[in-house]
């Protein structure tokens, strides 16, 4: 099942936003069209397993129409990743340990989406506690890839990415620790941005960098759509000491279709991970297209010494915190990979924490040195194309056996350790018609510049115009 030659009748979010702001279409019309699409397709995909009633959703759209445009996302339908609270809907986080009771109030992501004028339809599916880049759980089941229903949609923002690809949503949010915005974006031919820490704030109590590799961020069908969502999510928050004092409106300025950026290409970060041939070939071709829009292309080989150890230890600390909040007599209800992460976290010591801080200083110097000669680093988003949905994760990559379930995700995990913003944009389709992505990485805090370079490359590689034929 490959890409369709036709383009969906549902425009991209930036175009829809313009039509809604001018009054050429109503919020009711836009929302109803997406609800129709959900009813047509989601029983096959299972991307949005929790939804408000159609009457409730359309009543919200009618209120927006009566009030007039009130924000950058006015009238755009969205569903929030099921790790975040939405008032009136349960937050199950893909785990049987959760409660089916509705949340009493919106979390920060839902609050900002509503304030920007978006219409919240429901919740998108995620693996248990967002663990792993394959979206399945014991609460809502498996999310399938709309490009091939026998394949994984990735994760942990797999429901969001699949819904975008199938044109069931105009915009989406997600979160990313080891690639949870980037991996599913690549698997579904959409765009996912992991922002710099603090661009999108957190209202959770964990504010220290040692447990803040996880960030919330935007997804869209195009780079422009993704920037539009970021303009609603970004901005400082009084409860988050690490939030950045920026003006979110900077992400709403039009993005260019040309660039003079210097792009440095690496297939595997100097042999740091195994990777299949087709994702490399397609990502390199997409990266090379920067030359067509005014930029330059060079080969680089940064090793990012210590990045994997940094990532694994900080991830372990995060799961150590999670484990402390789950009664010991209920740990058996968790999937194996969650239990393994908690167990690893429990082995960590103060010496490990001190070592991570030393490694981070060295890695930061390596990253800073790299960006003295280039403006953006490019590499494949994923080490494999979308794999069979019946597999929990790939156990071998290009003939190399993976030591654990994180091994096939290192192309994103190692970038997380750098703390740099990273975006995945569509890079084309394999011989089997499966999408893969190009990952672009910019210096810390250069999120706007990253979006500009990504938009220029996207203009030369318009894979986003293709729509899956869901059968």
Secondary structure, DSSP 8 states (H G I E B T S, - for coil): --EESS--SS--HHHHHHHHHHTSS-HHHHHHHHHHHHHHHHHHH-S--EE--HHHHHHHHHHHHHH---STTTT-EEEEETTS-BBTBB--TT-TTS--SBBSS--HHHHHHHHTT-EEEEEE--SGGG-SSS-EETTTEE-EETTEEEEE--SSSHHHHHHHHTTS-S-EEEEESSSTTHHHHHHHT-EEEE--BTTB---SS--SGGG---EEEEEESSHHHHHHHHHHH-B--TT-TT-----GGGGTS---S----EEEE-SSTTTTS---HHHHHHHHHHHHGGGGGT-EEEE-----TTHHHHHHHHHHHHHHHHHHTS-GGGGGGS-HHHHHHHHHHHH--HHHHHHHHHHHHHHHHHHHHHTTT-SEEEEES-SSS--BTTSSS-SEETTEE-SSTTGGGHHHHHHHHHT--EEEEEEEE-TTS-EEEEEEE--TT-HHHHHHHHHHHHHH--GGG-EE---
